[in-house]
Amino acid sequence: MSDFDGLFRAAGVTGWLHAADLDTGREVGHGSDEPVPTASVFKVPLLVELCRQADAGLLDPASRVTVGAAERAFGPTGVSVMLDDVTMSLRDLAYLMIAVSDNTAADVLAGVVGLDAVNAMLAGFGLHGTHVAHTTRGLYQSMADDIGHGWPYLDVEEIARLRVLDPRHTNRSTPRETAALFGLIWRDEAASAESCAWMRTVLNLQVWPHRLASGFPYDDVEVSGKTGTLPTLRNEAGVVEYPDGGRYAVAVFTRSFSPAVNQPRADAVIGTAARMAVDHLRR
């Protein structure tokens, strides 16, 4: 098997990975069961619970909500950076939550579905190592409480105090369980077939090409996923689909040795490691 540890270290990170063939069940991993902070990958369980509640008739995904300018969560994309009140449907907020990782959209949806319901859903699927403890507002408030100011300009001593980097005190999962959740979506087991198809469409619309997708630079290979980023953390999980029908759920979580914000090698190694894992499964 490939040297994942050496690959991650050469990129200046510690990494954990799990990949699974969604049809044969073959798996490969590196620290597959290690608890890891999810960062914005936690938005995928939110998406699943939104769909399950829609399937159960508990909410209408087309219903519209108004997000006031004063309700914004911190974030660089989507509604989070808009200046005026915004009115849109729950499903359009879900699109923004996934496609551009809109923190405000995620927090609005978390308020609609409830984190207790999200965690009950995860437990019902047997994903006991996956837990959503905080909204994005809660994550950033935790950082402010720990170091007295926000991200991104942090030194090593400040990073050591951040509870958002400790899976015992933040949103968490394992590479294996995160890959399993994507498998449930792709096999129409996470919600109704219609809802799972919609989730796959939304996850395929994610705009970031620099992590998971960078390992599969081919027009006929589809990469769908969700990134996650916090100080020193760069994650992405998703599904890679080949033209021959092969489907592979992959989850990669990393933590960099350096607090620098811009680390292209740390981003790219996510795609490289995912490609190595998928190549192994396709042999």
C-alpha positions as YAML, in Angstrom:
chain: A
units: angstrom
residues:
- id: 1
  name: MET
  ca: [0.00, 0.00, 0.00]
- id: 2
  name: SER
  ca: [1.15, 3.55, -0.68]
- id: 3
  name: ASP
  ca: [3.01, 5.57, 1.96]
- id: 4
  name: PHE
  ca: [0.28, 7.99, 3.00]
- id: 5
  name: ASP
  ca: [2.24, 9.12, 6.04]
- id: 6
  name: GLY
  ca: [5.23, 10.11, 3.94]
- id: 7
  name: LEU
  ca: [3.00, 11.83, 1.40]
- id: 8
  name: PHE
  ca: [1.28, 13.92, 4.05]
- id: 9
  name: ARG
  ca: [4.52, 14.82, 5.80]
- id: 10
  name: ALA
  ca: [6.10, 15.98, 2.56]
- id: 11
  name: ALA
  ca: [3.20, 18.43, 2.23]
- id: 12
  name: GLY
  ca: [3.69, 19.73, 5.76]
- id: 13
  name: VAL
  ca: [0.64, 18.10, 7.30]
- id: 14
  name: THR
  ca: [-0.57, 15.21, 9.37]
- id: 15
  name: GLY
  ca: [-3.33, 13.43, 7.51]
- id: 16
  name: TRP
  ca: [-6.09, 10.88, 7.95]
- id: 17
  name: LEU
  ca: [-7.97, 9.20, 5.13]
- id: 18
  name: HIS
  ca: [-10.60, 6.62, 4.29]
- id: 19
  name: ALA
  ca: [-11.83, 5.52, 0.87]
- id: 20
  name: ALA
  ca: [-14.46, 2.93, -0.01]
- id: 21
  name: ASP
  ca: [-15.76, 1.41, -3.23]
- id: 22
  name: LEU
  ca: [-19.48, 2.04, -2.95]
- id: 23
  name: ASP
  ca: [-20.41, -1.08, -4.89]
- id: 24
  name: THR
  ca: [-17.91, -3.74, -3.81]
- id: 25
  name: GLY
  ca: [-17.31, -2.57, -0.25]
- id: 26
  name: ARG
  ca: [-13.52, -2.64, -0.64]
- id: 27
  name: GLU
  ca: [-11.83, -0.11, 1.62]
- id: 28
  name: VAL
  ca: [-8.47, 1.50, 2.23]
- id: 29
  name: GLY
  ca: [-7.49, 3.90, 4.97]
- id: 30
  name: HIS
  ca: [-4.87, 5.73, 6.96]
- id: 31
  name: GLY
  ca: [-6.07, 6.55, 10.47]
- id: 32
  name: SER
  ca: [-9.60, 5.71, 9.36]
- id: 33
  name: ASP
  ca: [-11.05, 5.66, 12.87]
- id: 34
  name: GLU
  ca: [-9.18, 8.64, 14.31]
- id: 35
  name: PRO
  ca: [-11.52, 11.33, 15.69]
- id: 36
  name: VAL
  ca: [-10.99, 14.53, 13.71]
- id: 37
  name: PRO
  ca: [-12.51, 18.03, 13.72]
- id: 38
  name: THR
  ca: [-14.77, 18.34, 10.72]
- id: 39
  name: ALA
  ca: [-14.76, 22.12, 10.21]
- id: 40
  name: SER
  ca: [-17.35, 22.83, 7.48]
- id: 41
  name: VAL
  ca: [-17.72, 19.17, 6.53]
- id: 42
  name: PHE
  ca: [-20.33, 19.20, 9.33]
- id: 43
  name: LYS
  ca: [-22.64, 20.91, 6.84]
- id: 44
  name: VAL
  ca: [-23.22, 17.55, 5.10]
- id: 45
  name: PRO
  ca: [-25.14, 16.07, 8.07]
- id: 46
  name: LEU
  ca: [-27.17, 19.30, 8.13]
- id: 47
  name: LEU
  ca: [-28.03, 18.74, 4.47]
- id: 48
  name: VAL
  ca: [-29.08, 15.15, 5.13]
- id: 49
  name: GLU
  ca: [-31.32, 16.08, 8.06]
- id: 50
  name: LEU
  ca: [-32.95, 18.88, 6.05]
- id: 51
  name: CYS
  ca: [-33.87, 16.35, 3.37]
- id: 52
  name: ARG
  ca: [-35.12, 13.77, 5.85]
- id: 53
  name: GLN
  ca: [-37.39, 16.31, 7.50]
- id: 54
  name: ALA
  ca: [-38.68, 17.36, 4.09]
- id: 55
  name: ASP
  ca: [-39.36, 13.71, 3.26]
- id: 56
  name: ALA
  ca: [-41.28, 13.34, 6.52]
- id: 57
  name: GLY
  ca: [-43.41, 16.40, 5.78]
- id: 58
  name: LEU
  ca: [-41.94, 18.34, 8.71]
- id: 59
  name: LEU
  ca: [-40.85, 21.21, 6.49]
- id: 60
  name: ASP
  ca: [-41.24, 22.49, 2.95]
- id: 61
  name: PRO
  ca: [-37.82, 22.96, 1.31]
- id: 62
  name: ALA
  ca: [-39.36, 25.59, -0.98]
- id: 63
  name: SER
  ca: [-40.56, 27.70, 1.95]
- id: 64
  name: ARG
  ca: [-38.90, 31.09, 2.09]
- id: 65
  name: VAL
  ca: [-37.14, 32.70, 5.03]
- id: 66
  name: THR
  ca: [-35.73, 36.18, 5.43]
- id: 67
  name: VAL
  ca: [-32.23, 36.47, 6.84]
- id: 68
  name: GLY
  ca: [-31.70, 39.90, 8.34]
- id: 69
  name: ALA
  ca: [-28.48, 41.80, 7.86]
- id: 70
  name: ALA
  ca: [-27.91, 41.66, 11.62]
- id: 71
  name: GLU
  ca: [-28.15, 37.86, 11.63]
- id: 72
  name: ARG
  ca: [-25.01, 37.24, 9.59]
- id: 73
  name: ALA
  ca: [-22.47, 34.69, 10.77]
- id: 74
  name: PHE
  ca: [-18.80, 35.35, 10.05]
- id: 75
  name: GLY
  ca: [-17.71, 34.05, 6.66]
- id: 76
  name: PRO
  ca: [-16.28, 35.07, 3.29]
- id: 77
  name: THR
  ca: [-19.01, 33.76, 0.98]
- id: 78
  name: GLY
  ca: [-22.71, 33.83, 0.17]
- id: 79
  name: VAL
  ca: [-25.27, 35.44, 2.44]
- id: 80
  name: SER
  ca: [-22.54, 35.95, 5.05]
- id: 81
  name: VAL
  ca: [-21.07, 38.85, 3.06]
- id: 82
  name: MET
  ca: [-24.30, 40.40, 1.74]
- id: 83
  name: LEU
  ca: [-25.22, 43.83, 3.09]
- id: 84
  name: ASP
  ca: [-29.01, 43.71, 2.98]
- id: 85
  name: ASP
  ca: [-31.79, 41.45, 4.18]
- id: 86
  name: VAL
  ca: [-32.04, 38.35, 1.99]
- id: 87
  name: THR
  ca: [-35.13, 36.22, 1.36]
- id: 88
  name: MET
  ca: [-34.75, 32.79, -0.20]
- id: 89
  name: SER
  ca: [-35.97, 29.23, 0.10]
- id: 90
  name: LEU
  ca: [-34.56, 26.66, 2.49]
- id: 91
  name: ARG
  ca: [-33.28, 24.57, -0.41]
- id: 92
  name: ASP
  ca: [-31.50, 27.57, -1.94]
- id: 93
  name: LEU
  ca: [-29.86, 28.26, 1.41]
- id: 94
  name: ALA
  ca: [-28.79, 24.60, 1.42]
- id: 95
  name: TYR
  ca: [-27.26, 25.06, -2.03]
- id: 96
  name: LEU
  ca: [-25.21, 28.02, -0.76]
- id: 97
  name: MET
  ca: [-24.23, 26.08, 2.36]
- id: 98
  name: ILE
  ca: [-22.68, 23.34, 0.24]
- id: 99
  name: ALA
  ca: [-21.57, 25.02, -2.99]
- id: 100
  name: VAL
  ca: [-19.74, 27.97, -1.40]
- id: 101
  name: SER
  ca: [-19.75, 26.86, 2.26]
- id: 102
  name: ASP
  ca: [-21.97, 29.77, 3.31]
- id: 103
  name: ASN
  ca: [-21.82, 29.93, 7.11]
- id: 104
  name: THR
  ca: [-24.94, 32.06, 7.53]
- id: 105
  name: ALA
  ca: [-26.95, 29.67, 5.37]
- id: 106
  name: ALA
  ca: [-25.73, 26.77, 7.50]
- id: 107
  name: ASP
  ca: [-26.70, 28.48, 10.74]
- id: 108
  name: VAL
  ca: [-30.18, 29.33, 9.47]
- id: 109
  name: LEU
  ca: [-30.72, 25.70, 8.47]
- id: 110
  name: ALA
  ca: [-29.32, 24.47, 11.78]
- id: 111
  name: GLY
  ca: [-31.94, 26.59, 13.51]
- id: 112
  name: VAL
  ca: [-34.67, 25.09, 11.33]
- id: 113
  name: VAL
  ca: [-33.80, 21.40, 11.69]
- id: 114
  name: GLY
  ca: [-32.15, 21.49, 15.14]
- id: 115
  name: LEU
  ca: [-28.77, 20.05, 16.06]
- id: 116
  name: ASP
  ca: [-30.39, 17.45, 18.34]
- id: 117
  name: ALA
  ca: [-32.23, 16.07, 15.31]
- id: 118
  name: VAL
  ca: [-29.01, 16.02, 13.29]
- id: 119
  name: ASN
  ca: [-27.25, 14.02, 15.98]
- id: 120
  name: ALA
  ca: [-30.18, 11.64, 16.41]
- id: 121
  name: MET
  ca: [-30.06, 10.99, 12.66]
- id: 122
  name: LEU
  ca: [-26.33, 10.26, 12.80]
- id: 123
  name: ALA
  ca: [-26.80, 7.89, 15.74]
- id: 124
  name: GLY
  ca: [-29.62, 6.17, 13.87]
- id: 125
  name: PHE
  ca: [-27.22, 5.40, 11.05]
- id: 126
  name: GLY
  ca: [-24.70, 4.00, 13.55]
- id: 127
  name: LEU
  ca: [-22.32, 6.92, 13.06]
- id: 128
  name: HIS
  ca: [-21.60, 7.27, 16.76]
- id: 129
  name: GLY
  ca: [-18.22, 8.93, 16.22]
- id: 130
  name: THR
  ca: [-19.81, 11.82, 14.34]
- id: 131
  name: HIS
  ca: [-21.31, 14.68, 16.35]
- id: 132
  name: VAL
  ca: [-22.39, 18.23, 15.56]
- id: 133
  name: ALA
  ca: [-21.98, 20.33, 18.71]
- id: 134
  name: HIS
  ca: [-21.85, 23.85, 17.28]
- id: 135
  name: THR
  ca: [-23.17, 26.10, 14.56]
- id: 136
  name: THR
  ca: [-20.58, 28.13, 12.67]
- id: 137
  name: ARG
  ca: [-21.37, 31.07, 14.93]
- id: 138
  name: GLY
  ca: [-20.61, 28.82, 17.87]
- id: 139
  name: LEU
  ca: [-17.30, 27.73, 16.34]
- id: 140
  name: TYR
  ca: [-16.14, 31.30, 15.81]
- id: 141
  name: GLN
  ca: [-17.34, 32.36, 19.25]
- id: 142
  name: SER
  ca: [-15.30, 29.51, 20.72]
- id: 143
  name: MET
  ca: [-12.20, 30.83, 18.95]
- id: 144
  name: ALA
  ca: [-12.86, 34.35, 20.21]
- id: 145
  name: ASP
  ca: [-13.30, 33.03, 23.75]
- id: 146
  name: ASP
  ca: [-10.06, 31.04, 23.55]
- id: 147
  name: ILE
  ca: [-7.75, 33.68, 22.08]
- id: 148
  name: GLY
  ca: [-9.59, 36.99, 22.30]
- id: 149
  name: HIS
  ca: [-9.81, 37.61, 18.56]
- id: 150
  name: GLY
  ca: [-10.71, 35.88, 15.33]
- id: 151
  name: TRP
  ca: [-9.09, 34.08, 12.49]
- id: 152
  name: PRO
  ca: [-6.99, 33.99, 10.31]
- id: 153
  name: TYR
  ca: [-3.92, 35.63, 11.86]
- id: 154
  name: LEU
  ca: [-2.89, 33.32, 14.67]
- id: 155
  name: ASP
  ca: [0.46, 32.32, 16.11]
- id: 156
  name: VAL
  ca: [1.48, 28.85, 17.28]
- id: 157
  name: GLU
  ca: [0.70, 29.57, 20.94]
- id: 158
  name: GLU
  ca: [-2.79, 30.79, 20.11]
- id: 159
  name: ILE
  ca: [-3.51, 27.78, 17.92]
- id: 160
  name: ALA
  ca: [-2.61, 25.48, 20.80]
- id: 161
  name: ARG
  ca: [-5.46, 27.02, 22.83]
- id: 162
  name: LEU
  ca: [-8.18, 26.56, 20.23]
- id: 163
  name: ARG
  ca: [-10.87, 24.08, 21.26]
- id: 164
  name: VAL
  ca: [-12.18, 24.01, 17.67]
- id: 165
  name: LEU
  ca: [-9.09, 21.95, 16.82]
- id: 166
  name: ASP
  ca: [-9.77, 19.36, 19.54]
- id: 167
  name: PRO
  ca: [-12.32, 16.73, 18.45]
- id: 168
  name: ARG
  ca: [-13.38, 16.29, 22.08]
- id: 169
  name: HIS
  ca: [-14.73, 19.85, 22.14]
- id: 170
  name: THR
  ca: [-15.94, 20.57, 18.62]
- id: 171
  name: ASN
  ca: [-17.81, 19.13, 15.64]
- id: 172
  name: ARG
  ca: [-16.19, 15.81, 14.93]
- id: 173
  name: SER
  ca: [-16.21, 12.63, 12.89]
- id: 174
  name: THR
  ca: [-13.79, 10.00, 11.62]
- id: 175
  name: PRO
  ca: [-12.65, 9.48, 8.04]
- id: 176
  name: ARG
  ca: [-14.48, 6.15, 7.92]
- id: 177
  name: GLU
  ca: [-17.78, 7.55, 9.17]
- id: 178
  name: THR
  ca: [-17.64, 10.60, 6.92]
- id: 179
  name: ALA
  ca: [-17.06, 8.37, 3.89]
- id: 180
  name: ALA
  ca: [-19.92, 6.17, 5.09]
- id: 181
  name: LEU
  ca: [-22.31, 9.13, 5.19]
- id: 182
  name: PHE
  ca: [-21.46, 9.98, 1.59]
- id: 183
  name: GLY
  ca: [-22.04, 6.33, 0.72]
- id: 184
  name: LEU
  ca: [-25.53, 6.52, 2.20]
- id: 185
  name: ILE
  ca: [-26.30, 9.54, 0.01]
- id: 186
  name: TRP
  ca: [-24.98, 7.89, -3.15]
- id: 187
  name: ARG
  ca: [-26.84, 4.62, -2.51]
- id: 188
  name: ASP
  ca: [-30.16, 6.41, -1.82]
- id: 189
  name: GLU
  ca: [-30.08, 5.28, 1.80]
- id: 190
  name: ALA
  ca: [-29.68, 8.63, 3.59]
- id: 191
  name: ALA
  ca: [-33.16, 9.87, 2.62]
- id: 192
  name: SER
  ca: [-35.68, 9.27, -0.16]
- id: 193
  name: ALA
  ca: [-34.29, 8.52, -3.62]
- id: 194
  name: GLU
  ca: [-35.49, 11.93, -4.82]
- id: 195
  name: SER
  ca: [-33.82, 13.74, -1.93]
- id: 196
  name: CYS
  ca: [-30.59, 11.78, -2.32]
- id: 197
  name: ALA
  ca: [-30.49, 12.64, -6.02]
- id: 198
  name: TRP
  ca: [-30.88, 16.32, -5.15]
- id: 199
  name: MET
  ca: [-28.13, 16.10, -2.52]
- id: 200
  name: ARG
  ca: [-25.80, 14.53, -5.08]
- id: 201
  name: THR
  ca: [-26.54, 17.38, -7.48]
- id: 202
  name: VAL
  ca: [-25.82, 20.02, -4.85]
- id: 203
  name: LEU
  ca: [-22.60, 18.33, -3.71]
- id: 204
  name: ASN
  ca: [-21.47, 18.16, -7.34]
- id: 205
  name: LEU
  ca: [-21.91, 21.94, -7.60]
- id: 206
  name: GLN
  ca: [-19.27, 22.76, -5.00]
- id: 207
  name: VAL
  ca: [-17.03, 25.41, -6.54]
- id: 208
  name: TRP
  ca: [-13.64, 24.62, -4.97]
- id: 209
  name: PRO
  ca: [-11.32, 22.63, -7.30]
- id: 210
  name: HIS
  ca: [-8.08, 22.83, -5.29]
- id: 211
  name: ARG
  ca: [-8.42, 19.89, -2.89]
- id: 212
  name: LEU
  ca: [-10.20, 16.62, -3.69]
- id: 213
  name: ALA
  ca: [-10.90, 17.42, -7.34]
- id: 214
  name: SER
  ca: [-7.27, 18.35, -8.01]
- id: 215
  name: GLY
  ca: [-6.37, 14.66, -7.89]
- id: 216
  name: PHE
  ca: [-8.77, 13.79, -10.71]
- id: 217
  name: PRO
  ca: [-8.18, 16.33, -13.53]
- id: 218
  name: TYR
  ca: [-10.27, 14.58, -16.17]
- id: 219
  name: ASP
  ca: [-13.39, 15.75, -17.96]
- id: 220
  name: ASP
  ca: [-15.07, 12.36, -17.64]
- id: 221
  name: VAL
  ca: [-14.44, 11.88, -13.90]
- id: 222
  name: GLU
  ca: [-17.03, 13.51, -11.63]
- id: 223
  name: VAL
  ca: [-15.95, 14.75, -8.21]
- id: 224
  name: SER
  ca: [-18.56, 15.86, -5.69]
- id: 225
  name: GLY
  ca: [-17.74, 16.94, -2.17]
- id: 226
  name: LYS
  ca: [-17.59, 19.33, 0.73]
- id: 227
  name: THR
  ca: [-14.54, 21.14, 2.04]
- id: 228
  name: GLY
  ca: [-13.80, 22.18, 5.61]
- id: 229
  name: THR
  ca: [-11.30, 24.78, 6.80]
- id: 230
  name: LEU
  ca: [-10.23, 26.14, 10.17]
- id: 231
  name: PRO
  ca: [-6.82, 27.30, 11.44]
- id: 232
  name: THR
  ca: [-4.31, 24.57, 10.38]
- id: 233
  name: LEU
  ca: [-7.21, 22.33, 9.21]
- id: 234
  name: ARG
  ca: [-7.88, 21.52, 5.57]
- id: 235
  name: ASN
  ca: [-10.43, 18.79, 4.87]
- id: 236
  name: GLU
  ca: [-12.55, 17.48, 2.07]
- id: 237
  name: ALA
  ca: [-14.85, 14.52, 1.68]
- id: 238
  name: GLY
  ca: [-16.90, 13.41, -1.27]
- id: 239
  name: VAL
  ca: [-17.43, 10.88, -4.02]
- id: 240
  name: VAL
  ca: [-15.39, 10.25, -7.16]
- id: 241
  name: GLU
  ca: [-17.28, 8.71, -10.10]
- id: 242
  name: TYR
  ca: [-15.56, 7.14, -13.13]
- id: 243
  name: PRO
  ca: [-17.08, 6.70, -16.59]
- id: 244
  name: ASP
  ca: [-16.97, 2.91, -16.18]
- id: 245
  name: GLY
  ca: [-19.41, 3.17, -13.26]
- id: 246
  name: GLY
  ca: [-16.88, 3.00, -10.43]
- id: 247
  name: ARG
  ca: [-17.95, 5.07, -7.40]
- id: 248
  name: TYR
  ca: [-15.64, 5.81, -4.48]
- id: 249
  name: ALA
  ca: [-16.38, 7.70, -1.28]
- id: 250
  name: VAL
  ca: [-13.27, 9.45, 0.00]
- id: 251
  name: ALA
  ca: [-12.70, 11.49, 3.17]
- id: 252
  name: VAL
  ca: [-9.40, 13.27, 3.81]
- id: 253
  name: PHE
  ca: [-8.66, 15.34, 6.91]
- id: 254
  name: THR
  ca: [-5.38, 17.20, 7.46]
- id: 255
  name: ARG
  ca: [-3.70, 19.42, 10.02]
- id: 256
  name: SER
  ca: [-0.72, 21.50, 8.96]
- id: 257
  name: PHE
  ca: [2.49, 21.97, 10.91]
- id: 258
  name: SER
  ca: [2.47, 25.69, 10.07]
- id: 259
  name: PRO
  ca: [-0.21, 28.26, 10.97]
- id: 260
  name: ALA
  ca: [0.16, 29.97, 7.57]
- id: 261
  name: VAL
  ca: [-3.16, 30.54, 5.81]
- id: 262
  name: ASN
  ca: [-1.94, 29.99, 2.24]
- id: 263
  name: GLN
  ca: [-0.41, 26.52, 1.83]
- id: 264
  name: PRO
  ca: [-1.04, 25.20, -1.68]
- id: 265
  name: ARG
  ca: [0.81, 21.94, -1.01]
- id: 266
  name: ALA
  ca: [-1.44, 21.22, 1.96]
- id: 267
  name: ASP
  ca: [-4.50, 21.72, -0.23]
- id: 268
  name: ALA
  ca: [-3.15, 19.69, -3.14]
- id: 269
  name: VAL
  ca: [-2.11, 16.69, -1.04]
- id: 270
  name: ILE
  ca: [-5.79, 16.03, -0.32]
- id: 271
  name: GLY
  ca: [-6.34, 15.32, -4.01]
- id: 272
  name: THR
  ca: [-3.09, 13.39, -4.34]
- id: 273
  name: ALA
  ca: [-3.87, 11.14, -1.37]
- id: 274
  name: ALA
  ca: [-7.44, 10.59, -2.59]
- id: 275
  name: ARG
  ca: [-6.17, 9.60, -6.03]
- id: 276
  name: MET
  ca: [-3.70, 7.13, -4.51]
- id: 277
  name: ALA
  ca: [-6.48, 5.56, -2.46]
- id: 278
  name: VAL
  ca: [-8.89, 5.32, -5.39]
- id: 279
  name: ASP
  ca: [-6.18, 3.91, -7.67]
- id: 280
  name: HIS
  ca: [-5.57, 1.21, -5.06]
- id: 281
  name: LEU
  ca: [-9.28, 0.32, -4.99]
- id: 282
  name: ARG
  ca: [-9.45, 0.18, -8.79]
- id: 283
  name: ARG
  ca: [-6.61, -2.32, -9.18]
...
